[in-house]
Amino acid sequence: MSPRKPYLSKSRLISAWQCPKKLYLEKHHRELAVITPQMESMFAGGHEVGAVAKQLYGTADSVEVPFNRKMSLMVEETQQLIEQGVDAPIFEATLQHDGVLVRVDVLIPDRENEGDAWRAIEVKASTSVKDYHELDCAIQDWVMRHAGINVQSISLAHINNQFVYAGDENYTGLLVENDLTDDVRALEPCVVELIDKARDAVTGPMPDINVGAQCNKPYDCQFQSYCWPTETKYPITGLGGSKAKLGEHVALGVHDILDVDENSITSATQRRIYRVTCKGEPEVLDGARETLTALPYPRYYLDFETIGPGVPIWPGTRPYAAIPVQWSCHIEEQGELRHEEFLDLSGEPPMRTLAEQMIACLGDSGPVLMYTNYEEGVIKGLIELFPDLAEPLQKIISRLWDLHPVVKENYYHPDMLGSWSIKAVLPCMAPHMSYAELEGINEGMAASDGFIEAIDPATDMLRKAELEEQLRRYCKFDTEAMVEIVRFFCTPQKNPARGRVS
């Protein structure tokens, strides 16, 4: 008797395509996975788009095959529906062949062809068709056809990022269909080869695969903290640059920045990181102090929190557009610092009031400091939404002053590990402040998800109050962090590396 073939889902096959070691770890060591807020948000976004697909493709007679941990029951239910001649869309139709199981987002009877013909639609939250989407559809097509389904066509439906939501829960036009049938059929040999590769990965020993570019393509792998060396003080990932090149260092046994062959470094930024790390002390150049002390008062330190759902929730907005829902501003006069903020958790569109109160807060003069130019894009989005506010908003844009390039040019601390993000810089300059110590919401994606949870009518008042406190604290922390960074540069430091460049 031949051994039983291991069960493979479509997602497991895509994991094997990205990296067989990833699939092995998903199967045998799920406890090693680290699920980031970005990953969780991506999963949630996919569910939202799936719900809209049911609205757009559904009819009064549509049927959904509910999830069951016993996969065979879903397969049986799907088969019964097809044998009974159901003449309506089936959502999550579940089929299997040769140990490979797929759940088809939408399976629609093809009435234009005689017999039991079907067209399949895979729904993705992306804004275009990717190469791995074609492979995804090819796996589905292979299983469906070998399971006896007469698949006339298979398409991929993705987000139309030019769609403008009119309101009233009408999302007609949100999804764009692409017929991939011919491309998918051409990939059948690749599917067969991939199935063998995946079976080897789950039944054999852990594949010996070096870290590299595949760790983040097409998805960020949840096992990076396991596969990449992290046991040293200055992990090689802190050198920055391409994951492919960093993977080459790891393959040579180099785990720490201090162990890198200096002659192998070609990037100026990497050479700087290497040099400062080897010295073991921060580098602080005088250019920042000279530039920042020259800034006039009042100084405004501005930060937005935004949401960008793939399925818009307010009329006039587009998928994935950065919609501002909150701001914090520290206003610094000579010898005085005060704080203003905006946050509306009513669930009504906050953008107009947010813009008007921001205009009033920022006055007519004085630099408006930000960290990276993200705020400029957000304000341009407000101009698009409210053309009548274009003049005052454009004046604010003309006053924006990006702190990030000044920091990057004039400061590096070995503990920043190759990142000049405000979260990496702040604890090095101001050890009493750290985003990691914020409970609950302590990064941007969590703030976005927290806001959406807070305005959900199903969220109880205690949870809403908790989220409001965390949102206000986090956004205020961002602008307070910028104040601390400017103070750091403008206050004399006892630092042997200040003003020196080697």
N, C-alpha and C positions, 0 to 999 in steps of 0.2 A: 504494500500500500504506500503510495507516494505521500510525503508529508503535506499537511494542510498549508495552503498558501496564506500568508499573512494578509489581514484586511488592510486595504489602502483606500483612503478617501482622496478626493481631488486636492484638498489642501495639503495633504501629506505628499502627494506627487509634486506639487509646486514647491514644497519645502525641499524635496530631493533635488529638484532642478536648480534651486538656489544653492544648496549645499547638502550633500548626503549626511554630513555630520550633524547638521541642524535637525534633519529628520530622525536620526538615531537618538539624539537627546530628547526630542519631543516624545518619542516612543518609550524610552527607558529611564530618562532622568528629568521629568518635568519639574521637579523641585528646584532645579538649577536655573530655571527661567526667571528673568527679571522683566516684569511687564511695566513699561513706563506710562506716564499719563498720556503721552502722545499716542501710544499703541491703543490704550483704552478708548481715547477719543476717536481714533480711526474706526475701531470696531463699532462704537455707538453710531457714528456717522453712516456706516454701511447699513445698519439696521433701519435708520431713518429713510434712506434712499429706497431700501427694499419695501418699506411700508408705502411709499409714494407709488412705486411700481405696481403694487397691488391695486391701488386706486386707479391708475391710468390704464392698466391692462385688464382689470377685472370686469366682470359682468354680474348680473343678478344670480347667475347659476355657477359662478366660479367655485372651485374647490381647493382647499389647502390641505396638504398632507402634514399633520402636526408632527413635531419632533418626538421621537421616542428613543430612549437609550438602546432599546433592542431594535437595531437597524432592520432586521428581517421583517418586522411588522410594518415598517414604513414601505419597504419594497413590496410586500404583499398588498397593502392598501392601494398603492399606485397601480399595480398590475390589475387589481380588481376594477378600478376606475376605468382603465383603458379597455379591458375586456367587456365591460358593461356598455362601452360606446359613449362615454361621457362626451357631450358636445359643448364643452365650455373650457375656459382656461384652467389649468391645474398649476397651482403654486407649490413649489418645493417638491415636485415629482421626484421620487427616489427610486433609482434603478441601480442594478449591479451586474457586472459581468466579470468572470474570472477573478473574483476577489477584489475588484475595484468598484467602489460605490460613489455615486454622484447624486447631488440634489440640484435639480434644475430650477432656476428661479421662476421661469414662466414657460409652460408648455401649452401651446395653443393649437387647437384643431385647424388644419389647413383646408378650408372648404373649397379652395380654388383647384384642388387636386382630388381625383377620385380615390376612393379607398380610405384607409385609416392613416392619413398623412398628417404630420405635425410640423410645426415650426417652433424652434426653441429660442429663448431669449435669456441671455446672461446679463445681469444688471450690476454695474460697477459705479462707485462713487467718484471715480476719477473724471477728468474733463477731456480725456482723449483716449484712443485705443493704444495700449502698450503691447510690446511683443509677448509678454507673459500672459496678457489677456487672450491672445490668439491660442497659445498653448492651453490655457484654462478651458477655452471653448472646445479645443480639439479633444481633450480628455473626455469632456461631456459627450461630444458627438460619437466618439469611439465606443463608449459604454452604451449609449442609447441604441445605436445601430446594431451592435452585437447582442443587445438584449431584445432585439426584434422590433424596435420602434422605427417606423418609416419617417425618418427625419428629412423633410424637404429642404429646410434651411435652418441655419443657426446664426443668430445675430448677437451683437453686443450693444447694449444700451448704456450710455454714459451721460454724465451731467453736461448740460449746455450752459456754459458759464456766462453767456450773454442773455440768458433768460431773466426777465424782470417780473417779479412776483406781483400780481395785481390784487391779491387778497382773496378772501372767501374760500380758502382751502382749494383753490383751483390751480393745479400744477401742470396743466396741459402745456407742453412745450419744454418742460424741465429736462426731459430725457431725449437724447438723439440716438437713433438706431443705426448700426453699421452692419450690413450683411457680410459675414466673414466665411461663408460656406466654402468657397473655393480655396481660400487660404488655409482653412481648418483641415480640409480633406487632404491637402498636400502634406500636412504635419503628422499623418497617421504613423509613418515609420518612427518618428521621433517619440510619439506616445508609447509605442511598444517598447522601444529602447529605454525610455524613462521608467516604465513599470518594472523592468528587470533591475534597473539601477536602484530603485526604491526598495525592492524586495531584498536586495543584497544589503542595503543599509540597515534595515530593521532586523534582519536575521543573523547577520554576521557581527564581528567585533566592531567597535567604534571606528569609523573611517578615519584614516590619518590624513587630515587635510589642513594645510596651513591657513592661518587667518589672512584676510586680504580684502579686496574690493567687494567680494560677494557677501561680506558681513552686513552690508547696508544696501544691497541691490538684489531684487527690487524692493525688499522690505528691510527695515532695521531688525536684525536678528535678536531675539530675546535671550540668547546665550552668550552674548559678547563678553560679559563680565567673567564668564567661565573660560572662554577660549583665549581671550587676550590676556597677556600677563599683567596682573595688577598687584602682585605681592611686593613690588619694590617701591621706594620712596618717590621716584620720578618715572612712572611707567612710560614706555616708548610712545604710547598714543599721545602723550603730552608734547611730542615734537611737532605734531600737526602734519598737514600735507595729505597726500593721497594714501588711502588705506592699502593700496597695492604696494606702494613703496615701503610703508611701515611693516607690512606683512613680510617683505623680503628681509628686513632687519630681524624680525622674530624668527624667521626660518633659519637664520644664521646663529641663533641663540642669544641675540641681544634683547634684553627685556627692559633695561633702564636707559634713560637718556644719557647718563654718565658713561655708559659702555659703548656708545655709538662711535664708529670710526669717523673722526672729524672730516677726513678727506672725502667721505661718501656724501656729505651734505652739500647740496648745490643751491638751495633756496636761501635768500638773505634772511627771511624771517626765521627759518629753522636754525641758521647759524647763530642768530641772536639768542634764540631760546637755549641753544646748546651752550653758548658762551656764558650767559648769565647763570644757568643752572650749574655749570662746572664751578663758577666762582662761589656759588652758595649764598649770594646776597643780592638784594633787589637793585635794579638800576633805575635811578631817578634823574632825569635830565632837566636842566633849567628852563628849557623851552616852554614847558607847560606853565610854570609859575609866571614867567614873563607875559605869556598870552592871557592867562586867566586873571591876573591882577589888573590887567588893562581893561577888562570888561566893565562897562558902566553899571550903575544902579538906577532903578531897581532891576534885580535879576529874577527871572521867573524860571523855575524848574518844573517842567511839564512832563506828565506821563499819562498815556491812555491805556485802558484795558479794552479789548475788543472781542467780539465774537465773529465767527465766519462760518456758519453752518452751511452744509451743502444744500440743504432744503431750507430756503429762506422762510423766516417767520413773520416778517413785517412787510407790508406793501411798499413797493418802490425799491426793494433791495434785490441784489443778485446773489447767486450761489458763491460761496467762499469769499465774498467781498468783506473787507475788514470793517465791521460796523462798530463804531465806538459806543460803549455803554457806560463808561466811567472815566473820570479823570481825577488826578491829584496835582496840586500845584503848591510848591513852597515859594513864597515871595520873600526875597532877601533885600532889605534896605541896609544901609551901613549901620551895624550894631543891632539890627532887629530882624527876626525871622518869624513869619506867620504862615499859616497853612489854610488853603481852601480846597474844596473837593466837590465832586458831583457823583451821585449814584441814585438811580431810580429803579426800584424793584417792583414797580406796579405791574409790569408786563406790557404796558403801553409802549409804543415806539419812543425811545428817549432822545433820539438824535437831535431834534430841533432845539429842545430845551437845553440839552448838553452844549450845543454850539453857542447858543445865546449867552448862557452863563459863563462859558469859557471866554467869550469875547469881552464880557464885562469884567471878568477877573484879570485878564491880561493887560488891560489898559491900552495906551497908545504908544508907549515907548519902553525901551529896555530890552535886552536880549532874552529870548525864550530858549532856555537850555533843554536839550534832549540827549538821550544816549542812543546813538544810531539815528538814521533819518526816517525811522518808521512813522513818527508823528507827522512828518510832512505828507506822506501818502494818505494818512488818515484824514488830515484836514482837506486835502484835495478831494477825497471822497465826500466830505461834507459839502464842499462847493458843488459837486455834481448833484447831490441830493437837494440842496437849497441854493439855487442860483442867486436869489435875492440877497444872500449873505456873502456873496463872492467878494465884495470889496473889503469888508473888515477881516474876513478869513485870509484873503490874499496878503493883507498887511501883516498878519501874524506869521504867515509863511516867510515873508521877507525878513522877519526878525529871528527866525529859528537859528539856533547855534548848536552844532553837533559836538558833543563832548568826546565822543568815542575816538575820532582820529587823533585828537590831542593826547588822550591817554595812551593809545597804542604807540604813538611816536615817541613818547617820553617816559614810559614806565613799563617795566617787566619784573615780576617776582617769580622765583622758581616754583612757588606753590600754585601759581596760576595754571600750570600744566598746559601751556600752549593756547589758552583762551583769554581773550580780552573782553569777554562778556562782563556785564556789571556784576553778575553773581560770582564770577571768578576773581574780579579785581577788588571788590569791596572788602572781604575779610582780610585781605593782605594789607590794605591801607588803614582799615578801621576794624581791628580784631574784635571790638565789642559789638559789631554788627555782622550778622550772617543770615542769609536767607534760609539756610538749613535749620535754623532755630525757630522759624515761624511754624506754628502748628497749623495743620490743615492746609489752606491754600498758600503755597510758597513758590509758585511758578506760573507763567502765563497761561498754559493750557488748562491748568487746574482752575485758574481764575475764570476763564471762558466757560468751562463746564460748570463751575460753581454758580455763575450768573444764570445760566440756562436752567439749572436745577432750582434756583431761588425764585424764578418767575413762573415756574410750573405750578399751576393751580393745585396739583396733587401734593405739593410739598407742604408739610405742616408748619405752623407758625414758629415753633421752637427751632426747627431746622433752618427755616428761613432767616430767623434772627441770628443764628450761629453763622450762617453763610454771609450775611451782611457784615457782621463784625470782622470776619476773615477777609472779605473783599476790601473793606475800607483800610484795614491794617496793611494788607499787602500792597495796594496801590500807593498808599502814603509812604511805605517803606522804600518804594522805588525812587520817589523824588527826594526823600531824605538821604538816600544813598548818594545821589548826585551832589547834594550839598556837602556831604562828607568828603567826597572825592575832590571837589574844588578846594575845600579847606585843607586837605592833605597837601596839595601842591602849593598852596599859598602860605602855609605855615612852615617856618624853618624846621628842617628835619636833621636829626643827627644820624646821617647815613653816609658811610664812606664812599658809596657809589654815586652820590648825587653829582650831577654835572660832568660825569666822566663817560667817555666812549672809548672802548678799547679797539 
